[in-house]
Amino acid sequence: QAQASAAGVRELRTRQLAETQIFEDHARTTTARDRVHAAEITHAASARAASDATARFEAGTTTQLDQIQAERDRVAAELALIQARAELRTAIALLAIRSHEFDALCRLAGGDCAWRP
């Protein structure tokens, strides 16, 4: 009976750990989505600033240094957007993998898992 009780405790602990990991992955995915949104806004603003700097340079109202700095900022924003999108895809993939593992664990436990992300 002690072995059965220990097995039940291990099963409960495993299930709780899986639920916690899925909850954390879900939060990570939400945060990554927010970062992508912020990076998109930053990228759009920096692209507009670079375009404006180029127009001012061509009109002779600013220096080439200002144009180059604006272009550098645009490229940095584009790289940040690419990184944010990659992190979001990674978070989504990890959530999908762990959710699948959780579903498999629930099936092994008789399907008694009430929480779903």
N, C-alpha and C positions, 0 to 999 in steps of 0.2 A: 504494500500500500504506500510506503514511503517513496518507492520508485515512481509510482503513478503520480503521486503528489508533486514530486520533483519534475517530472515530465510536463505536468500541467503548468507549473511555474515557468519552466523554460519556454513553453509554447506561448504563454501570455507575454513574457518578456520579449520574445521574438516578434510577436504581433505588435506590441507597443513600440518597439524600435522601428519596425517598418512604417507604422503610422507616423511616427515622429519624423523619419527621414522624408516621407512623402510631403508632410506639412512644410518642412524646411525647403524642400525642392519647389513646392508651389510658391512659397514666399520669395524664393530666389528668382523664379520665373517672373513673378509680378514686378520685382525690383528691376530685373533686366529689361522688361517691357518699358518701364518708366525711363530707364537710361537711354533706350533707343529713341523714345519720343523726344527727350531732351537733346540728344545728339542730332536728331533730324532738324530740330529748330535751330540749333547752333550752326549746323552745316548750311542751312538756308541763309541765315544772317551773314555768315562769313562769305558765302558765295556772292551775295548781293554787295557786300563791302568790297570784295575784290573787283567786282565788275565796276563799281563806282570809282575805285582807285585807278583802274585802267582808263576809264573815261576822263578822269581828271588829269591823269598823266598825259594822255593824248591831246587834251585841251591846253596843256602847259600850265596847269594851276597847282600841280603837286610834283614831288620829286619821284625819281625812279625807285628810290629806297622805300618810299611809302607804298608804292605799287607792289614791290617785292615782298614787303612785310605783310600786306593784305593777302597776297597769294600764298605766302607761307602759312598764314592763319587758316586760309581756306583748305589747304592740304592737310593741316593738322586736324581740322574739324572733320574732314572726310575720313581720315584714318581712325579717328575716335568713333565715327559712325560705323565703320566696318567692324571695329573691335566690339562695339556694343551689340551689333547684329549677330556676330559670332557667339558672344556670351549668351545671348538670348536663345539661339539655336541649341547650344550646349545644354542650357538649363531645361529647355523643353524636352530634349532627348533624354536627359537624365530622369526627369519627371515621368516620362512615358515608360522608361525601363523599370523604374522602381514601382510604378503603379501596376505594371504587368506582374512583377515579382510579388507584389502585395495580393493581387487577385489570385495568383497561383497558391500563395500561402493560405488564403481564405478557402479556396477549394479543398485543400488538404485538411483544413480544420473543419470541414463540413459546411462551409459557406456562411458562417456566422460572423461576418465583419460588417458592422453597421456604418462605419465612417467611410466616406468616399471624398476624394479631393474635388 
